[in-house]
Amino acid sequence: MSLPIRNVAIIAHVDHGKTTLVDSLLQQSGIFREGEDVPTCVMDSNDLERERGITILSKNTAVHYKDTLINIIDTPGHADFGGEVERVLGMVDGCILIVDANEGPMPQTRFVLKKALEKGLRPIVVVNKIDRPRAEPMGAVDKVLDLFIDLGADDDQCDFPYLFASGLAGYAKNELEDEDKDMQPLFEGILHHVPPPVGDSEKPLQLQVTTLAYSEYLGRIVIGKVHNGTIRAGEQTALVKEDGKIVKSKISKLMGFEGLQRTEIEEATAGNIVAVAGFADANIGETLTSPENPQALPLIKVDEPTLQMTFAVNDSPFAGKEGKFVTSRQIRDRLMRELETNVALRVEDTDSPDRFSVSGRGELHLGILIETMRREGYESQVSQPQVIFREVNGQPCEPFEQLVMDVPEDAVGGCMERLGQRRGEMQDMMVDGNGRAQLEFVVPARGLIGFRGEFMRQTRGEGIMNHSFLEYRPMSGDVSARRNGVLISFEEGVSTFYAMKNAEDRGIFFIEPGTKVYKGMIVGENNRPQDLELNICKAKQLTNHRAASGDELVQLQTPQEMGLERALEYIASDEMVEVTPESIRLRKMPKKKLAKKR
């Protein structure tokens, strides 16, 4: 007899404490042995997630509470990984919406809640971080209700249960006056408000693939919920492909979830979330079903990519000095492997064997892929991100984004001016009385390329911005791009303090003295609109006459640091970012010389 089941997803705006709350639930459910070394944010399993403090991939875990198996799915909060959220919501029967007691609902809260309401889910609202100074828990509940009404929730959904919690301190409570004890009220809330999964174990098998994982030993692993029927290890099963084709194969391994581990099981009935090995060419949205009576479930639709960029083999003078994988075949194999698990990504060959067109949901989505490859030892160079245009009813259209910003009041004017230049249209503005304002814009995706850096300077690092795909609209006019030219190295060598000091009045440098440079490498930004070539390797001519005054103690301005995302935002269409395991360099592509007429 299998245990009663509850399947629940955790959704929220980025940084509202989803992963920390899951930590507390896991620790109090008793899945870790006494004295076991448990890191914080146990669900953020890869290094990039830990460093950035964001969730990139949705994760499954399962805990036992009062003889009930609770499957918990942690989802990302960034719009760039919205593809993960959409799929996951099809696996669950309820969701927990986490809202910061201080900030209230934020742009991404709106996005994830809209997706949950569309699926007909009735969320449990958890007002988190109530132990922080300036927290207004009841104010946050009122704002959430306004958001529910705004998104067109029905009466049943608007009558949502809510709890107050602190994920970090590890307690939840039904009323603010209650004692700060443990997570039990939330566990009880899940049992009480999340319905058990509907499904008939007597019907033919139907399992929808919602997530893909990869194992060196088992190959592709599909994760999904058993909608109907019973699935058994070693059984012959049919896979209904997207195009309706049926592929038969044997289930080589069937696994359930226990805490953070996958445990091997013999069978699972309707309602369970399981991992299945044995289907090498299964994709997201396809159905595992009975070979005698194959019945496919409706396909899952994921938002289309809106940005694309070119990945090319690194051909700079410093190519092959730092990376292990540098050939076009190695880069192509790695990109194809990424498609195994990254559903919102597209990879296409181009007319050049050394270049690949890669499309994704946003700069962060593509930036994470580049950073992951770089850490694995790949060398490549990537072009400026370009938006993907489409034809709708015979008219060329481009993607538009909904942008919401939370900024200090004194930065409002500057942000509005900048977005106006980038074809942004203001929809709404709210001033909260604490010296901050919320601005809402609709802006072409083109206008957001390179905007984040400007926005950070404009708000002195205090602004929060979030955007999500809205729709395709007819093309708007030209979008103003970077105004200044760049400083380019004139020759190969090592930059010197003397040369950089003499050229300091020309602009801002991206490098320090002692950096190896090559001809065509971008070393800084010019003060003027034109590009300028500089000799920054020039050394001081030494003589045997000592100057009477001696050299005064001189210092260079601090160079502007160019991280990966900043570099991707910064480059123009005739520039590339060279990415190696140890360095990120910007370079100007050489202009093709025209053949001379005879």
Wavefront OBJ file of the C-alpha trace (Angstrom):
o trace
v 0.000 0.000 0.000
v 1.561 3.306 -1.019
v 1.554 6.346 1.255
v -0.837 9.297 0.791
v 0.867 11.923 -1.400
v 0.987 15.715 -1.667
v 2.794 17.424 -4.569
v 3.644 21.067 -3.952
v 5.810 23.670 -5.760
v 7.467 26.618 -4.079
v 7.235 29.825 -6.119
v 8.414 33.368 -5.391
v 10.310 36.416 -6.616
v 14.076 35.999 -6.669
v 15.676 36.347 -3.221
v 12.445 36.096 -1.185
v 13.774 33.016 0.613
v 12.411 29.934 -1.222
v 15.527 27.829 -0.936
v 16.163 28.813 2.720
v 12.581 27.871 3.624
v 12.991 24.464 1.936
v 16.188 24.021 3.998
v 14.192 24.438 7.222
v 11.469 22.023 6.034
v 14.096 19.405 5.181
v 15.976 19.792 8.445
v 12.837 19.531 10.570
v 11.474 16.548 8.674
v 14.302 14.427 10.030
v 15.841 13.331 6.694
v 19.363 14.294 7.765
v 21.130 12.073 10.297
v 22.281 13.627 13.542
v 25.617 15.382 13.206
v 25.474 15.307 9.345
v 27.206 18.306 7.782
v 24.425 20.072 5.884
v 25.305 23.181 3.834
v 22.916 26.134 3.641
v 20.727 26.280 0.513
v 21.102 22.517 0.105
v 18.834 22.618 -2.946
v 21.200 24.945 -4.859
v 23.457 22.186 -5.938
v 25.773 23.767 -8.494
v 28.586 26.241 -7.758
v 27.082 29.067 -9.798
v 23.818 28.877 -7.844
v 25.715 29.108 -4.586
v 27.928 32.010 -5.671
v 25.119 34.114 -7.063
v 22.592 33.110 -4.436
v 19.971 32.297 -7.077
v 18.190 29.118 -8.135
v 18.739 28.286 -11.824
v 17.273 24.789 -12.122
v 14.116 23.452 -10.509
v 14.863 20.659 -7.974
v 12.795 17.853 -6.497
v 12.911 16.656 -2.949
v 10.572 14.583 -0.810
v 9.891 14.502 2.954
v 7.682 12.398 5.200
v 5.254 14.031 7.612
v 2.625 12.080 9.583
v 2.676 9.127 7.175
v 2.257 11.390 4.144
v 4.861 11.718 1.404
v 5.279 15.409 0.499
v 7.065 16.042 -2.839
v 8.488 19.574 -2.772
v 9.771 21.293 -5.920
v 11.958 24.397 -5.579
v 11.692 26.677 -8.634
v 13.821 29.588 -9.939
v 12.697 33.176 -9.374
v 14.340 34.815 -12.424
v 12.277 35.419 -15.580
v 15.168 34.049 -17.674
v 14.454 30.640 -16.174
v 10.676 30.952 -16.486
v 10.692 27.823 -18.666
v 11.557 25.848 -15.528
v 8.616 27.296 -13.546
v 6.007 26.659 -16.245
v 6.839 22.990 -16.605
v 7.005 22.247 -12.950
v 3.548 23.634 -12.205
v 2.052 20.858 -14.338
v 3.444 18.255 -11.878
v 1.869 19.627 -8.705
v -1.572 20.004 -7.147
v -0.787 23.033 -5.000
v 1.863 25.683 -4.504
v 3.366 27.808 -1.749
v 3.784 31.467 -2.729
v 6.508 33.117 -0.655
v 6.450 36.890 -0.235
v 8.987 39.063 1.597
v 7.348 40.804 4.590
v 9.334 43.949 3.878
v 9.172 44.212 0.069
v 5.738 42.637 -0.542
v 4.959 41.218 -4.014
v 7.645 42.053 -6.590
v 7.751 41.845 -10.406
v 8.592 38.176 -10.516
v 5.934 37.342 -7.894
v 3.436 38.555 -10.454
v 4.923 36.340 -13.184
v 5.009 33.085 -11.143
v 1.586 33.715 -9.549
v 0.001 34.352 -12.959
v 1.365 30.996 -14.170
v 0.017 29.227 -11.035
v -3.462 30.777 -11.323
v -3.618 29.851 -15.035
v -3.032 26.228 -13.992
v -5.993 26.524 -11.566
v -3.822 26.103 -8.452
v -4.871 27.601 -5.110
v -1.707 28.958 -3.492
v -0.828 28.960 0.224
v 0.762 32.372 0.900
v 3.762 32.410 3.260
v 4.881 35.873 4.397
v 8.596 35.269 4.972
v 11.332 37.234 6.803
v 8.928 38.566 9.478
v 11.838 38.841 11.924
v 13.554 41.555 9.864
v 13.434 45.217 10.889
v 10.817 47.320 9.024
v 8.817 44.172 8.190
v 5.097 44.765 7.595
v 3.538 41.277 7.444
v -0.121 42.372 7.315
v 0.672 45.039 4.725
v 2.268 42.304 2.581
v -0.915 40.148 2.876
v -3.062 43.105 1.670
v -0.734 43.700 -1.280
v -0.884 39.994 -2.210
v -4.699 40.128 -2.188
v -4.581 43.178 -4.516
v -2.286 41.220 -6.835
v -4.646 38.202 -6.857
v -7.586 40.462 -7.808
v -5.448 42.257 -10.406
v -4.550 38.904 -12.053
v -8.213 37.908 -12.277
v -8.205 35.156 -9.591
v -11.599 33.578 -8.832
v -13.301 33.880 -5.424
v -11.942 30.550 -4.225
v -8.357 31.506 -5.113
v -8.728 34.946 -3.488
v -9.763 33.277 -0.223
v -6.176 32.019 0.195
v -4.731 30.651 3.462
v -1.695 32.581 4.727
v 1.050 31.951 7.291
v 3.910 34.003 8.731
v 7.410 32.571 8.758
v 11.126 33.056 9.026
v 12.941 30.527 6.842
v 16.273 31.475 8.372
v 15.125 31.073 11.986
v 13.148 27.946 11.009
v 9.588 28.670 12.200
v 6.121 29.266 10.744
v 2.910 30.310 12.522
v -0.741 30.921 11.708
v -1.044 34.186 13.674
v 1.537 36.868 14.392
v 0.899 36.528 18.151
v 1.718 32.772 18.133
v 4.970 31.464 19.594
v 8.053 31.158 17.292
v 8.436 27.401 17.418
v 8.968 25.269 14.291
v 7.729 24.523 10.767
v 4.829 22.341 11.892
v 2.064 24.902 10.953
v 3.359 24.912 7.359
v 3.432 21.094 7.167
v -0.145 21.062 8.525
v -1.113 23.757 6.000
v 0.203 21.595 3.127
v -1.789 18.537 4.329
v -4.922 20.608 4.851
v -4.947 22.901 1.782
v -3.126 20.959 -0.956
v -5.440 18.333 -2.488
v -4.106 14.788 -3.043
v -3.206 14.047 -6.678
v -6.037 12.934 -8.930
v -5.247 9.902 -11.004
v -6.430 6.330 -11.409
v -3.872 3.582 -10.861
v -6.134 1.098 -12.684
v -6.054 3.017 -15.983
v -3.274 2.564 -18.623
v 0.032 4.230 -17.717
v 0.523 7.964 -18.469
v 3.660 9.783 -17.271
v 4.526 13.237 -18.580
v 8.204 14.188 -18.882
v 8.665 17.560 -17.136
v 12.382 17.635 -16.285
v 15.481 16.044 -17.773
v 18.604 15.031 -15.907
v 21.773 13.355 -17.101
v 23.910 10.652 -15.506
v 27.285 9.373 -16.743
v 26.149 5.807 -16.005
v 22.468 5.806 -16.913
v 22.448 8.433 -19.702
v 19.336 10.595 -19.954
v 16.977 10.442 -16.955
v 13.402 11.673 -17.322
v 11.536 13.057 -14.298
v 7.792 13.428 -14.239
v 4.525 12.719 -12.501
v 2.580 9.505 -13.015
v -0.841 10.905 -14.057
v -2.544 7.514 -14.412
v -1.670 3.829 -14.077
v 1.302 2.122 -12.438
v 4.921 2.210 -13.630
v 7.237 -0.763 -12.927
v 11.005 -1.220 -13.260
v 12.036 -3.557 -16.115
v 8.691 -3.181 -17.906
v 8.319 -2.543 -21.638
v 6.923 0.984 -22.101
v 6.057 3.196 -25.072
v 7.174 6.827 -25.522
v 4.828 9.030 -27.578
v 7.037 11.628 -29.307
v 6.085 15.218 -30.089
v 5.279 14.295 -33.716
v 3.059 11.360 -32.622
v 5.708 8.677 -33.372
v 5.818 5.803 -30.833
v 9.182 4.474 -29.562
v 9.210 1.341 -27.373
v 11.873 0.724 -24.746
v 12.421 -0.991 -21.402
v 12.592 0.908 -18.094
v 16.144 0.124 -16.991
v 15.842 1.915 -13.648
v 12.967 3.447 -11.686
v 13.744 5.882 -8.856
v 11.709 7.734 -6.254
v 12.816 10.756 -4.188
v 13.829 10.582 -0.542
v 15.208 13.850 0.840
v 17.870 14.915 -1.638
v 18.591 11.370 -2.804
v 17.099 9.306 -5.589
v 16.285 5.832 -4.265
v 15.647 2.821 -6.460
v 12.042 1.523 -6.313
v 10.192 -1.355 -7.983
v 6.927 0.429 -8.847
v 5.030 3.703 -8.442
v 1.328 4.465 -8.798
v -0.645 7.493 -10.011
v 0.296 10.742 -8.237
v 3.941 9.854 -7.565
v 6.854 11.884 -8.958
v 9.568 9.524 -10.260
v 12.812 9.462 -12.230
v 13.046 6.937 -15.103
v 16.133 5.745 -17.032
v 16.035 3.870 -20.348
v 14.688 6.502 -22.778
v 17.667 8.158 -24.468
v 15.684 10.370 -26.843
v 12.808 11.479 -24.572
v 12.090 15.217 -24.514
v 10.145 17.621 -22.305
v 6.379 17.322 -22.630
v 6.353 13.827 -24.183
v 4.408 10.962 -22.602
v 5.515 7.532 -21.326
v 2.536 5.250 -21.758
v 1.299 1.683 -22.084
v 2.493 -0.035 -25.335
v -0.872 -1.848 -25.717
v -2.934 1.305 -25.379
v -0.742 4.372 -26.045
v -2.422 7.622 -24.955
v -0.491 10.894 -25.045
v -1.082 13.804 -22.650
v -1.267 17.375 -24.055
v 2.216 18.773 -24.786
v 3.755 21.346 -22.436
v 4.317 24.714 -24.068
v 7.451 26.607 -23.042
v 8.029 30.299 -23.877
v 10.111 30.720 -27.001
v 13.654 32.144 -26.807
v 13.874 35.906 -27.430
v 17.675 36.439 -27.675
v 20.333 34.799 -29.790
v 24.105 35.039 -30.010
v 26.901 33.413 -31.954
v 29.358 31.047 -30.254
v 32.578 30.802 -32.268
v 35.929 29.053 -31.981
v 38.463 31.336 -30.302
v 40.881 32.586 -32.990
v 42.602 35.395 -31.055
v 46.430 35.523 -30.838
v 46.150 34.051 -27.293
v 43.912 31.143 -28.350
v 44.559 27.725 -26.829
v 46.814 28.976 -24.010
v 44.350 28.551 -21.114
v 41.568 26.161 -22.171
v 41.410 22.373 -22.537
v 38.597 22.306 -25.131
v 39.160 24.664 -28.038
v 37.999 22.968 -31.266
v 34.660 23.493 -33.022
v 33.756 19.804 -32.557
v 34.293 20.032 -28.778
v 32.235 23.227 -28.492
v 29.445 21.769 -30.644
v 29.313 18.527 -28.604
v 29.078 20.529 -25.390
v 26.253 22.738 -26.694
v 24.341 19.676 -27.910
v 24.782 18.074 -24.473
v 23.301 21.218 -22.892
v 20.147 20.725 -24.971
v 19.636 17.400 -23.133
v 18.502 19.259 -20.012
v 18.040 22.953 -20.908
v 14.626 23.165 -22.538
v 14.447 26.904 -23.241
v 17.699 26.750 -25.287
v 18.064 26.329 -29.076
v 21.335 25.510 -30.892
v 21.660 25.730 -34.694
v 24.573 25.231 -37.074
v 25.491 28.225 -39.274
v 27.057 28.373 -42.736
v 30.489 28.412 -41.034
v 31.648 25.176 -39.338
v 33.334 27.242 -36.573
v 30.214 29.188 -35.535
v 26.969 28.159 -33.839
v 23.819 30.169 -33.299
v 22.547 29.786 -29.690
v 19.151 31.200 -28.612
v 17.887 31.633 -25.041
v 15.450 33.517 -22.813
v 17.688 36.413 -21.807
v 21.231 37.640 -21.118
v 21.333 35.887 -17.749
v 20.187 32.559 -19.261
v 22.934 32.658 -21.936
v 25.514 34.150 -19.525
v 25.063 31.189 -17.140
v 25.716 28.746 -20.005
v 28.905 30.588 -21.058
v 30.138 30.768 -17.446
v 29.453 27.031 -16.919
v 31.381 26.125 -20.103
v 34.239 28.389 -19.122
v 34.592 26.652 -15.761
v 34.647 23.280 -17.475
v 37.723 24.386 -19.460
v 36.140 25.545 -22.756
v 37.497 28.446 -24.787
v 35.219 30.336 -27.137
v 34.271 33.797 -28.301
v 30.728 35.095 -28.324
v 29.006 37.901 -30.190
v 26.649 40.638 -29.029
v 23.206 39.243 -28.082
v 20.594 39.973 -30.791
v 16.817 39.804 -30.425
v 14.893 37.235 -32.467
v 12.405 38.879 -34.855
v 9.274 37.120 -36.087
v 6.712 37.635 -38.749
v 3.142 37.906 -37.404
v 0.337 38.269 -40.027
v 2.912 39.203 -42.663
v 4.335 42.034 -40.501
v 7.846 41.994 -38.977
v 7.521 41.967 -35.175
v 9.937 42.033 -32.245
v 9.652 40.808 -28.633
v 8.549 43.301 -25.988
v 9.267 42.911 -22.292
v 7.445 44.091 -19.214
v 9.999 45.855 -17.030
v 9.407 46.691 -13.375
v 11.961 48.733 -11.428
v 12.269 49.585 -7.779
v 14.512 52.692 -7.521
v 15.426 55.541 -5.112
v 13.237 58.590 -5.790
v 16.135 60.786 -6.923
v 16.961 58.303 -9.726
v 13.440 58.270 -11.245
v 14.084 61.099 -13.740
v 17.351 59.587 -15.034
v 15.806 56.103 -15.478
v 12.799 57.525 -17.350
v 15.054 59.527 -19.664
v 17.269 56.505 -20.427
v 14.314 54.224 -21.119
v 12.691 56.869 -23.306
v 15.820 56.784 -25.502
v 15.438 52.990 -25.652
v 11.788 53.182 -26.840
v 10.342 52.275 -23.432
v 6.740 53.307 -22.639
v 5.799 54.038 -19.065
v 2.707 52.190 -17.804
v 2.601 52.965 -14.104
v 4.452 54.703 -11.290
v 3.999 54.333 -7.518
v 5.834 56.199 -4.778
v 5.850 54.308 -1.457
v 6.750 57.222 0.818
v 10.013 55.592 2.045
v 12.115 57.439 -0.516
v 11.615 54.728 -3.187
v 9.437 54.440 -6.287
v 8.163 51.568 -8.422
v 8.145 52.152 -12.190
v 6.512 49.903 -14.740
v 7.509 50.038 -18.427
v 6.864 48.153 -21.644
v 10.107 48.155 -23.611
v 11.410 46.328 -26.726
v 13.836 43.505 -25.810
v 16.440 45.363 -27.961
v 16.202 48.331 -25.618
v 17.165 46.210 -22.608
v 20.442 44.958 -24.084
v 23.143 46.818 -22.227
v 20.665 48.650 -19.991
v 21.526 46.885 -16.706
v 24.966 48.540 -16.430
v 23.479 52.014 -17.072
v 20.687 51.294 -14.588
v 23.155 50.329 -11.844
v 25.156 53.535 -12.399
v 21.985 55.627 -12.471
v 20.680 54.180 -9.159
v 24.193 53.906 -7.602
v 23.684 50.192 -7.172
v 20.491 50.582 -5.113
v 17.948 49.788 -7.844
v 16.179 46.454 -8.450
v 14.966 45.628 -11.960
v 13.108 42.649 -13.338
v 11.625 41.928 -16.717
v 9.587 39.159 -18.299
v 8.495 38.489 -21.878
v 5.194 40.195 -22.743
v 4.410 39.624 -26.454
v 5.535 40.191 -30.021
v 4.601 43.635 -31.408
v 5.316 45.496 -34.657
v 8.849 46.876 -34.862
v 9.506 50.128 -33.045
v 12.116 52.555 -34.425
v 15.858 52.650 -33.863
v 17.102 52.122 -30.326
v 20.050 54.291 -29.253
v 23.050 52.172 -28.406
v 26.389 52.921 -26.734
v 27.506 56.445 -27.400
v 31.271 56.240 -26.856
v 33.949 54.573 -28.929
v 36.548 52.148 -27.536
v 40.293 52.230 -26.913
v 42.058 49.497 -28.892
v 45.562 48.133 -28.394
v 47.865 48.983 -31.268
v 50.268 46.024 -30.863
v 50.937 42.812 -28.945
v 52.890 43.049 -25.685
v 52.468 43.910 -21.998
v 50.722 47.136 -20.936
v 52.963 49.559 -19.034
v 52.177 52.084 -16.326
v 54.009 54.814 -18.279
v 51.938 54.380 -21.480
v 48.646 54.076 -19.607
v 49.374 57.178 -17.512
v 50.040 59.209 -20.665
v 46.795 57.998 -22.252
v 44.650 58.345 -19.134
v 42.927 61.517 -20.341
v 41.626 59.627 -23.402
v 39.066 57.578 -21.466
v 38.525 54.776 -18.927
v 40.663 51.614 -18.945
v 39.400 48.031 -18.455
v 42.870 46.610 -17.713
v 45.735 47.170 -15.281
v 49.442 47.742 -16.046
v 51.221 44.435 -16.618
v 48.282 42.882 -18.564
v 49.187 40.918 -21.713
v 47.445 42.509 -24.720
v 47.308 41.901 -28.472
v 46.588 43.970 -31.584
v 42.822 44.613 -31.854
v 42.089 43.937 -28.160
v 39.742 46.468 -26.500
v 41.468 47.940 -23.457
v 39.071 50.743 -22.478
v 36.320 53.189 -23.412
v 37.098 56.400 -25.318
v 35.702 59.741 -24.124
v 34.641 60.453 -27.733
v 32.291 58.620 -30.111
v 35.131 57.321 -32.352
v 37.311 54.253 -31.758
v 40.965 55.031 -30.991
v 44.037 52.837 -31.369
v 46.661 53.275 -28.614
v 50.155 52.017 -27.966
v 49.796 50.997 -24.318
v 52.963 48.859 -24.280
v 55.318 51.815 -24.712
v 58.068 51.840 -22.072
v 59.798 54.869 -20.584
v 63.141 55.617 -22.218
v 65.761 55.359 -19.498
v 68.824 57.631 -19.496
v 71.828 57.804 -17.198
v 70.801 61.333 -16.165
v 68.757 61.413 -13.040
v 65.913 63.966 -13.013
v 66.350 66.556 -10.345
v 62.754 66.416 -9.160
v 62.418 62.594 -9.258
v 59.138 60.979 -10.214
v 56.254 62.192 -8.168
v 54.101 59.489 -6.663
v 51.479 59.049 -9.321
v 48.524 56.709 -9.421
v 46.244 55.478 -12.159
v 42.479 55.579 -11.932
v 40.972 52.253 -10.887
v 40.134 50.311 -14.062
v 36.529 49.414 -14.760
v 36.048 45.718 -14.094
v 34.586 43.761 -17.027
v 32.820 40.631 -15.792
v 31.097 38.326 -18.267
v 27.583 39.806 -18.115
v 28.881 43.370 -18.171
v 31.040 42.521 -21.228
v 28.086 40.921 -23.074
v 26.001 44.025 -22.434
v 28.809 46.349 -23.448
v 30.031 45.052 -26.821
v 28.862 46.423 -30.170
v 27.913 44.395 -33.254
v 31.508 44.393 -34.663
v 33.043 43.206 -31.346
v 33.360 39.843 -29.594
v 33.952 38.658 -26.041
v 36.781 36.152 -25.781
v 35.981 33.747 -22.933
v 38.679 31.446 -21.540
v 38.901 29.624 -18.177
v 41.098 32.407 -16.756
v 40.306 35.568 -18.718
v 37.531 37.598 -20.273
v 38.791 39.870 -23.059
v 36.989 42.143 -25.471
v 38.198 42.403 -29.065
v 37.409 44.307 -32.239
v 36.810 42.048 -35.206
v 39.095 42.856 -38.124
v 37.282 44.414 -41.072
v 37.326 42.284 -44.191
v 39.542 43.940 -46.829
v 37.997 44.291 -50.274
v 39.921 42.715 -53.149
v 41.733 45.291 -55.316
v 40.453 45.785 -58.820
v 43.031 45.055 -61.478
l 1 2 3 4 5 6 7 8 9 10 11 12 13 14 15 16 17 18 19 20 21 22 23 24 25 26 27 28 29 30 31 32 33 34 35 36 37 38 39 40 41 42 43 44 45 46 47 48 49 50 51 52 53 54 55 56 57 58 59 60 61 62 63 64 65 66 67 68 69 70 71 72 73 74 75 76 77 78 79 80 81 82 83 84 85 86 87 88 89 90 91 92 93 94 95 96 97 98 99 100 101 102 103 104 105 106 107 108 109 110 111 112 113 114 115 116 117 118 119 120 121 122 123 124 125 126 127 128 129 130 131 132 133 134 135 136 137 138 139 140 141 142 143 144 145 146 147 148 149 150 151 152 153 154 155 156 157 158 159 160 161 162 163 164 165 166 167 168 169 170 171 172 173 174 175 176 177 178 179 180 181 182 183 184 185 186 187 188 189 190 191 192 193 194 195 196 197 198 199 200 201 202 203 204 205 206 207 208 209 210 211 212 213 214 215 216 217 218 219 220 221 222 223 224 225 226 227 228 229 230 231 232 233 234 235 236 237 238 239 240 241 242 243 244 245 246 247 248 249 250 251 252 253 254 255 256 257 258 259 260 261 262 263 264 265 266 267 268 269 270 271 272 273 274 275 276 277 278 279 280 281 282 283 284 285 286 287 288 289 290 291 292 293 294 295 296 297 298 299 300 301 302 303 304 305 306 307 308 309 310 311 312 313 314 315 316 317 318 319 320 321 322 323 324 325 326 327 328 329 330 331 332 333 334 335 336 337 338 339 340 341 342 343 344 345 346 347 348 349 350 351 352 353 354 355 356 357 358 359 360 361 362 363 364 365 366 367 368 369 370 371 372 373 374 375 376 377 378 379 380 381 382 383 384 385 386 387 388 389 390 391 392 393 394 395 396 397 398 399 400 401 402 403 404 405 406 407 408 409 410 411 412 413 414 415 416 417 418 419 420 421 422 423 424 425 426 427 428 429 430 431 432 433 434 435 436 437 438 439 440 441 442 443 444 445 446 447 448 449 450 451 452 453 454 455 456 457 458 459 460 461 462 463 464 465 466 467 468 469 470 471 472 473 474 475 476 477 478 479 480 481 482 483 484 485 486 487 488 489 490 491 492 493 494 495 496 497 498 499 500 501 502 503 504 505 506 507 508 509 510 511 512 513 514 515 516 517 518 519 520 521 522 523 524 525 526 527 528 529 530 531 532 533 534 535 536 537 538 539 540 541 542 543 544 545 546 547 548 549 550 551 552 553 554 555 556 557 558 559 560 561 562 563 564 565 566 567 568 569 570 571 572 573 574 575 576 577 578 579 580 581 582 583 584 585 586 587 588 589 590 591 592 593 594 595 596 597 598
